[in-house]
Amino acid sequence: MGKRNYYDTIADIYDQTRWLTESVAEEVADFIVELVNALPETSFLEPGVGTGSNVLPLVRRRYAVTGIDVSQEMLDQFRQKLHEVPQNLSLIHADASQLPFPDQSFDVVLTVHMIHTVANWKTFLDEIDRVLKPGGFYLNAQCITPPARMEFERYFRMILSKYEGFRESKPGNKVIEEININVEEYFHSKGYQSTYVVAKKWTVSNTVEELLSFFKSRAYGLCWRVTDEIFAQVMEEFEAFCAEHYGSLETELSSEAKFEIWSYTAS
Ligand SMILES: C[S@@+](CC[C@H](N)C(=O)[O-])C[C@H]1O[C@@H](n2cnc3c(N)ncnc32)[C@H](O)[C@@H]1O
């Protein structure tokens, strides 16, 4: 676990560059509690827990929550949100492809915006299946990038692609869509039943300037595909493009975000 990864680098700005607010996270937690018919003793595991935004409301509701992550810095950000780590929360620095738990340990395993970041997703799914209790729930959740921000990213990608050394790749939402199909096939082949639900829809608004600042701080993987020197040139060109295209850096971009859940239960 010694190696610093991309999430270590961006841990301190991660939350501000996303769109899940505390109040939305609270509503999503209530939705999840109802979806899995949680009892006071229901146990939750979130591999790739990151800065803890998804499970913090479950911890506050006194459920037993375990979060694991490969990034020590992301876990530290989570710890900073708490005065002290409460007894019903266990945070573990580990790789989700080798879950350090006995078989049938958890009632609910939740992953949010995570599977596409795991190198060996098939092994990871085997691990989820192994640690789930009979009749337990696996919730594969995504908080897809809102359309206005996707469009903003598309413009950035268009400029970036003109520069030396940039390798084209699929947009993030496309990668996630493909992984979700694989996840569905995997759990159906294991006899799980699935349902798709939207836990929450809400409007996300940012000024162009705010979005630019996220890119300037290299909050997204795409920003690391070129050298520092080229990145500075890309940002200069992108800022000029935004000023012209949006009319002003103060322009507000609003669109709808969705917290989607693919829920799997062993039949
Ligand atoms: C996009 S972030 C999502 C964080 C959190 N689930 C959320 O919704 O805000 C992906 C997280 O998964 C973690 N991660 C990636 N690969 C992992 C692995 N193999 N094992 C454990 N954590 C991993 C990253 O360190 C990062 O914190």
The ligand as a Gaussian input file, in Angstrom:
#p B3LYP/6-31G(d) Opt

LIG

0 1
 C      -14.237000       8.104000      -7.843000
 S      -13.718000       7.795000      -6.207000
 C      -15.280000       7.466000      -5.397000
 C      -15.215000       7.702000      -3.919000
 C      -16.555000       7.530000      -3.214000
 N      -17.090000       6.212000      -3.420000
 C      -17.523000       8.575000      -3.704000
 O      -18.578000       8.212000      -4.268000
 O      -17.256000       9.772000      -3.511000
 C      -13.026000       6.161000      -6.327000
 C      -12.433000       5.693000      -5.006000
 O      -12.113000       4.300000      -5.130000
 C      -10.828000       4.090000      -4.570000
 N      -10.273000       2.892000      -5.198000
 C       -9.911000       2.733000      -6.487000
 N       -9.454000       1.487000      -6.701000
 C       -9.542000       0.842000      -5.506000
 C       -9.210000      -0.468000      -5.068000
 N       -8.702000      -1.378000      -5.910000
 N       -9.420000      -0.771000      -3.780000
 C       -9.934000       0.135000      -2.899000
 N      -10.241000       1.397000      -3.253000
 C      -10.060000       1.746000      -4.538000
 C      -10.067000       5.369000      -4.874000
 O       -8.933000       5.529000      -4.034000
 C      -11.138000       6.413000      -4.627000
 O      -11.194000       6.821000      -3.284000

